[in-house]
Amino acid sequence: MLLLIPYEIETLQQERPWANWLIVAACSIVSLIALVGGGPEEGAFAALVLRDFSFPGLLGHVLLHGDIVHLVGNMIFLWVFGNAICTNTSNGIYLTTFLACALMAAVVHLIMDGSPAIGASGAINGIIGVAFAMYPLNRVYLFWLFLVRGGSISCKAWLIIAAWLLFDIWGVMTGGGMVAYWAHIGGFLGGLGFGLVALHFGWFQLTEYDNRSLLQIIRREYPE
């Protein structure tokens, strides 16, 4: 099995991404406490599981993960893409964006699937959707591992993000298994849509280091 793990997306970092660091810390601490305490669906943490259209599950599900691999994998993606977005927007806007993506992912999952769900992957896919809107032509650097061999590669962001999206669509078409693929797709589309709107109104700004945004590509706008 081929593993592709991102470790950097090229862009300037204009401020410290405190909001993303806070989210990573909150997800990690709550998930670890829940796992040590017997599982994410036990005791006081059971209320955070996404089961229906009620709080705290609609947002609280992002704080729980099924095991260490689930947690670490999600936090790596959140660290890479979340930091890139947060440093070039603002901490307040980023936090609002993350929560909106989490809510969108939860709603789509409940409508299309309906099974209990935990994990931040839907919201994280929303942040990746924002990155797709802002940085489609920027390079993403990844570690790759295949059997006992590994290394690093880079590619345009749109290429690897499109591959991940196709994998989620394939997951939906083949049954999903234990993965909430509809949450991934819902979060991604929510983040992509919000990213395009935010770029249109100037809430998100590219830096001089960045290539064209997806909105500029759609409008056929070229740097002067």
N, C-alpha and C positions, 0 to 999 in steps of 0.2 A: 504493500500500500504506500502511495506517495503522500507525504505530508508537506504542506507549504505553510510556514509560520512567518508572518510579517514581523519585522523589527524596526522599520523606519519608513516614513513617507516624506519625500523631500518637500520642505516648505520652511519659511522663516518662522522662528518662534519669537513673538513680539511681547508676550507677557507670560507669567507663570500660570499654568492651567490648574489653579487651585480647585475649581469645581470638579474637574475630572479626577484629580487626586482624591478628593473627598468621596466621590462615588466609588472609586476602586477600593478605598479603605473600608467604606461601609459594607460593600458587597463581600469583601474578604472576611471581615470580622464577624458579620452576622452568619455567613455561610459556615465558617469554621466552628463557631459556637454551636450552631445547629447540628453539624455533623458529629461533633464530640458528644453532644447531648443526646444522641440516639437517632438522629435523622431529621431532615428538613420538614417532615410532615408530622412531627410529634410535638406535643405540648403547646407552649405559647406560640411556636413558629407556624403551627398549622393554619393560623388565620392569614398568613402571608401567601399561602398557595393560591394561585389563580384558579378559581372554580366557577365564578359567575360574575355578573356585572355589578360588583359591590366592592367597596373599600374594606380593608386595606389590600386585598388581593390584586386589584387592578394595577397597582403600582408596586406593592410589596413583594411580588413574585421575583423581581429583579435581584432581591437581596439573598435569595436562596439558590443553592446549587446541589446537584445530586451526589457529587463526589469531588475529590481533589482535582482530578483530570478535567472535569466539567468547569470547575472554578478557575483553574489556572489558564485553560484555553481561552475562556471568555475574557479574563482580565488582561491577557496579552493583547488581544484584538482591541479591547477598550483603551488600553494604554497607548497603543500606536496611533489609532485613528482618532480617539478622543482628544489626546494631547494636541494633535495637529489642528483639529477644529477649534478647540478651546483657546489656544494661544492666539488665534487670528480672528476671533469674534470678541467675546467678553465672557467672563465667568457667569454672569447672570443670564445672558442669552443662551449660553451653552447648557446650563442646568435646565432651563425651560425647554430647550430643544430635546434633551435626553428624556425628560419626563413625558413630553408629547409623543416621542417615538415609542416609549414604553407603553403608553396608553393605546396608541394605534396598533401596536403589535398584539396587545392583549385583546382588544376588541375584534380584530380580524381572526385571531385564534379561536375565540369563543364562538364566533359566527360560523366559521368554516370547519372547526374541529370539535371543540367543546369539552375535551378531556382536561383533567387537572394538569397544570403546568407550573414549572418553576424555572428560574434562570434569567440572566440578563441578555441572552443572545438576541432576542427580538429587538430590544432597545439598541443594542450594539449594532445590529444590522441597520437600524435607522441612522446611526452616526456614520456608518459606512456609506449609506445612501447620500448623506450630506456631503461626504468626501467625494463621492462620484459627481455630485453637482458642482463642487468647488474645484476639484483637482483631477479631472479625468486624464489630463496629459502629464501630470507629475509622475515621477517614478516611485514605485514601492519596492523596497528591498526585503527579500524573504530568505529564510533558511529553508533548505529542502532536505528531506530525508527519505531515502528509498532503500528498504531492507537494511543493510549495514553501511551504506554509502550516504554521504551528505555533502552539503556545501551551501553556497549562497548565490542568488541570482537577483536580477532586478527587471522590472517591466513597467509599462505604463499602467497607471492605476485602473483605467477603464477595463483593461484586459483581464486582470486578476479578479476584479470585482464582478465583471460579467460572468466569469467562470464560476465564482461562488454562487451567484444568483441562479445560474443554470443548474447547479448542483441542488439547490433548494427546490427548484421547480421539478427536477427529476425526483426528488424525495417525495413531493406531494403526489406525483403521478404514480409512484410505485408503492404508496401506502403509508409512508412516514415513519413507521416503526416507533421508536421511543423518542424521536426528535420532533419538536414543534415547528415543522417547516412553514406552516401558515403564519406563525408568529414572525419568523424570519422575513418572509415575503411582505407581510403587512408592515413591519417595522421599516424595511428597506424602502418601500414605496412611499411611506409617510415621510421618511427622512429626505428622500430624493425630491418629493414635492415641496416640502418646506424649504429645502436648500435652494431650489429654483426661485421660489417666491422671495426668500430672503435676499438673494442676489439681485433680483429685480428691483426691490425697494432699497437696496443699499445697506441692509442690516448686516450682511456678511460682505467683507471686502477681501479681494485678493491682494497679495503683496507684489512688489516688483520682481520677486524671485519666481513667482508662479507663472505657469502657462495659462492658456485660455480656460475659462470655466465652461461647463456644459451649456450654460445659457448663452455665452458668447459664440459657441460653436453653432447652436441652433439658430441664432440670429445672424450668423456669418459675419461676425465682427472680428477684426484683426487688429493686433497692436499697431500703433502708429510708429 
